[in-house]
Amino acid sequence: MTFSSFFLIVRNALRHRTRNALTVASLAGSLCLVGVLLALSRALFVGSDVEPGQARRLVVHHKIALTQDLPVAFEQTIRKIPGVRAVTRLRWFGGTYRDSRDSKNQFAQFAVEPQTLFAVYPEFQIGESARRLFQSQKTACVASRALADRLAWKPGERIALIGTALPVNLELTLAGVFDAPTQTAVLYFNWDYLRDSLRPGEDARDMAQQFYVQADRDDAVADIARQIDATSDNSPHPTKSEPEQAFMLSFVAFLGNLKLFLAALCGAVLFTMLLISANMLSMSVRERTREIGILKSLGFTDGEVLAMVVGESTLIAGVGGILGCALAAALCAGIQAAAQNAPGFASVIRGVALSPLLAAATFAIAVAIGAIGAVMPAFYAARTSIVDALGHAG
């Protein structure tokens, strides 16, 4: 392609600025969606990197339904299984903090065992004095750095939670703040404090929703899961044990065949982009039919005319691709921020990011759409004879 041909491509792309700007905006919006769908598919179905602590962590829950509890006494059975390094029981509290209508005040709250929490979550980093205070004071709690920064909490902060799922109110004192690999907004408090606050005879006093288990090595995880489930097969409370990452991804199954849905949605978006590109080029070529005849009379070959039309479409689509990648990266960052209130999910959603490879793939899709959409208009322009082109009345 000569410099004159490239100059004409740029000039033609800038000729109808309003129309081309709208085309670029349409392509950018569509490619933004494609980029997010690719990032989401990679995070959900290909998998993302996990911390060593999470790779060795199991979630034990009721086999029938997550809403059914497990007896606290089962924890001792789990501890006796070879390869188990630490176990902690967990119950979601779901209390209201200050004004529940303010999303800033909404965060995850769990009752756990302070003595084993940081053994099960070795990736959590907290000062030794704060750890000891959390373990020794029944009303103490710890919060993630993301949550403490959001609500401007400092050690010693008094935190009042109004019970909604459970009929108790809690008065907690912040013992310290821990750092986690993911920006999760979560608060942990003492299991015994919750138990003592419940009325005698309340089912939740001696029942847990899940047990989180930390294995002592990676290759022991599958065997530990089988042994835990085998011990409860004939009990009134059968269990299902699975790696934490798999447990979080299992919620995707509630949405049906998500993989097919994402593929269909991505295909529909790509087809729409193809129609947009082809329609824009067809209009542009028809408007410039006489100009094409003049170019041919000046010595431009059919191949050069074809290359100019394809180049114009590719240039416009490429600009839309760059903008679409930027929008997709920003939207992925927003999705990650929205996952802060979902502990465990944050490690999955962390993979919803437009990596350089995905950005390159999204841009390549944009260029390919531009080139494919220009094929028919370009062949029409290249095959139009000089006589027919100059005689075109518009």
N, C-alpha and C positions, 0 to 999 in steps of 0.2 A: 504494500500500500504506500503510495507516494504522499509527500507532505501536503500536496494540494487536496488529495482525497481526505486526509485526516482533518484538514482545515474545514472542508465542506461538511464533514460529519458533525464537528463541533458547532458550526454555524447553524446547521439544520436542527440540531438538538436544542439550540437556544432561540429558534425562530418563534415558535408558539409557546411562550414561556408559561402562560397560565395553564394551558392544557397539559404541557409536559410536567409542570410542577404538581398538578393534581395526579398525573400518572405516577410520578415518583412517590408521592405521598401514599397512594393506594398500594403500590408495590412495597413500600417501607412497612406499612401496617400489616400487610399479609406476611411479609418475611419475618417480621417481629414475632408473629404468631407461630410461624414455622420453626424459628429458632427456639422459642420456649417449649414447643412440643417436642423437639429433638432433645433438649436438655432434660425435660421431664421423663421422656422415655428412657434416656440413658440412666437417670437416677433410679427409676423404678425397676427396670427390667435388665439392665446391664450391671448395675450396682456401682457404688462409689467406695472410695477408700474408707476404712473404718479404723478407729483407734484400737491398739492391742487389747486394752481393757474391755472394749465392747465386743471384740471378736471372741473373747472367752466368757462372755456373759450370757446366761440363759434366763428366760422368763418362764416360770411355771404358773399355769393358770388352770381353771376348771376346763375339762375336756368338752363339756356340753355347751357352755355359754360363758362369756366373760362376766356376765352379770351375777353368776353364781360364785359364792365364796368357798374358800378352803379353810379347814381347821388350822389354827395356829400351831397345834401340836405336831402337824406334819413337818414342820421345820426341823425338828430333831431327827426325823427319818432322813431328810435330805442331807443333813450334816454328816451322817454316818457313811454316806456313799463315797467310795474311794475317788480321789481326784477333785473333790469339792474343797475349794479354798475358803470361801466365805458365803454366807447366806443372809439376806435381810428380807423381812416381810414388808409389805407395802399396802397402804390403803389411801385411795384418793379422797380428799376432804371436800373440795368444792365450795369453800366458804366465800362470803362476800367481804371485800375489803373496801371501806369507805363507800364512795358512790359507784355502784355496780354499772351504772350507765356509761361511765367513762372507761373506754377500752384500756386505758393505761393501768387501771386498777384490777384488770383481769389477768390472772396468772395461775399456774399449776401449783397445787398444794398437796403434799403427801406426808402421811405419818409413816415413819420408818424407825429402825433401831439405830440409835446414834453410834453404838459400839461397832457396828458392822457396815454402816453406810459407805465409809471411805475405803473399806476393804473390797466391797463389791464394785465401787466406782473408783479405781485407783487413778484414773485420769483427773479426778477432782483435786485441785490444789488449794489447801487452806493452812493457815498458821497453826502451830502446835497449841498455843494458848487458847485460840478459838475452838479448836477441836476438843480440848479437854473440858472447856466450859459447856459445850454442846452435849458432851457425854455425861457430865455430872449434874447439870441443872435441868430439872424435868420440864420447865416451861421455856427452855432455850430452843432456838431454831437457827438454821443457816439458810442463806439465800445465794443464788448465783450472782455473779458480777453484773450480768446484763440486767437482772431485776433490780438489784440494789442501785445501780446507776440510774435506771429509769425513774425510780421512786425516791431517789436521793436519800436512801437509807444509810445509816452509819451503825457500827456496833453499839449495842445498848438501846437501839430503837424499840419502842413498844408497838407491837403489831396486834391489832384486834381483828379476829376473823369471826364473822357471824355465820353460823352453820345453816346450810340449806339442805344438803343431802343427808346430813346427820343432825339430830336435834340437840346440838351443843354449841356453845360459843367458846372461843379460845382466846386467851390473853398470852401472847408470846413475847419473848425478848430476843432480839437479834444477837446471837453470840458471835457471828463472824460471816464473812463473805468468801465464797470459794470461786476459783477460776476453773472454767470448763472449756474443752476444745470447741464446743459449739455455743453460740449465743442464745442459750435457752433461758427463759424466764421461769424459774422454779424455786419453790421454798420447801424445805424439809423440816419437820418438827418431830418431837418425841412420841413414839407409839404409846408408851405408858401413860403419858399425859392425856392422850385421847381416850384410852381405855378407862382411866380413872374418872374421866368427865362424863362417860356414858352411864346410864342408869343400870343397876344390877339386873341381869336377865336380858339386857339388850343383845341381840344376836351378834352385832358387830364387835362386841368386846373380845370375843375369842375366835374371830374369823378374819381371815386376810383375803384380799382380792388377788394378789399375786405374790410369789416369792421370786426374788432376783438372786441368781446364783452365779458366783465367780469361780471358774475352773482354774486349776493350777497350771494348765498347759493347753495349747490349742487343740492337739489331737485327742484330748479327753472329752471335749464338749459333746460330741455325738453319743459317746458311750454313757456319759452321765445322764443325758436326756433320756436314753432308753431305760436306764436303771430306775430313774425317778418315776417314770410312767409305769414301769412294771410293778413297782411296789404299791401302786394305787389302783391297779386294774380291777381288783375285786372289792374295792372299798366303796362306800356310798359317795365318795368324792373323787372320781377318776380325774387324772390330770393330763395336760398336754404341755410338754416342755419343748421349747424351741429357742434358737439363738435370737437375741434381742432384735437384730436387723430384720430377720424373717418375721418376727412377731409384729413389728411395726408395718412391714409391707403387707401382712395378711389383711390389714384393714382395707387395702385396695380391692380385695375380692368382693367387698360389699357393693362396689360400684359396677359389678358385672365384668364383661370382657373389655377391660379398659384398653388393652393393647390394640384390639380391633377398632375401638372407638377412636383412639388417637391416630391410627393409620388412616382411617376413613376421613377424619377431619383434616389431616395433613394433605391427603389426596385432593379433597375438595378445594382447599386453599390454593394448591398448586395449579389445578385446572382453572380456577378463577383468574389467577395471575396470568396464565397463558392467554386467556381470552382478552384480558385487559391489554396485554402487550400487542397481540395481533390486531385488535381493533384500532389501537392508537396508530400503529404503523400503516395499516390499510388506509386510514383517513389521510395520513401524511403523504403517502405515495400518490394517492388519487389527486391530491391538491397540487402535487409537483410533477404531474405527468408531462406537461410541456417543457418544464425545466430539464427533465430527464432526456427528452428528445434533443434539447439544445446541447446538453453534455455529450451525448453520443455523436452529434454532428461536429463537436469540437475534438473528437478523437477518443473519448472515454469508451472503453470496451464494456461488453456485457458483464464480464467478471468484476470490473471496477465498480460498476453501478450496483451490482449485487452486494459487493463488500461494503459499500457505503451505507446501504439500507440496513444490512445486518449490524454494521458497526454503530450506527445511530441507536438502534434498539438496544444493543448490548451496553452502550454507554449510559443510557437512561436507566436500564435495569441495574447496572452496576452501582450507580449513585443511590438508587432505592435500596440495594443490598447493603451498602455501607450504613445508611440510616437505619435500616431494619435491624442490623446486628447491634447497633448502639442501643436501640430501643429494647431489644430482647435482653441485652446484658443488664439494663436498668430494671426491667420487669423481673428477671430472675433474682436480682438482689432484693427486690421488694417481696418476692415469695419467700426468700430465706428469712427476711425480717419478720414476716407474718407467722413463721413457724416457731418463733421464740416461746410461745405459750404452749407448745406441744413437746414435752421432754421425750427423747427417743426419736420422735419424728424429725427433730432438728438435724440429726445425723444423716437421715435419708434426704431431707430437703436440701442439706448442704451440697448434695450432688447436683441440684438443679442450678447449674451455672453454665454460662455460655463459654466453654473452654475455647482455646485457640483453634482446636480441631473442629469443633462444632461451628465456630464463627466462619472458618474457611469453607466448611460444607454449606453453610447458609448462603455465603457470598457466591459460591460456585453454582448453587441452585438458581440464584438471581441471574447470573450471567447466562446459564443454560436456558432459562425461561425466556430471556430477552432474545437469544439467538434463535430458539425454536419458533417463538412467536413471529419472528421476522421472515421465516422461510418463504411462506406463500406470497406476502407482499414483495419480497425481494425478487423472487422468480418472475412475478408479474412485471416488475420494473425492468428487469434484465431482458425479458423476451419481447417487450414492446418495441416495435420498429420505430425508426425515426419519423417516418411519415405519419404513422398513427399517433405518435406522441405529440408531434407539432400540430396535428389537426384536432387534438383533444379540446373540447369546448368547456371542460370543467363541469 
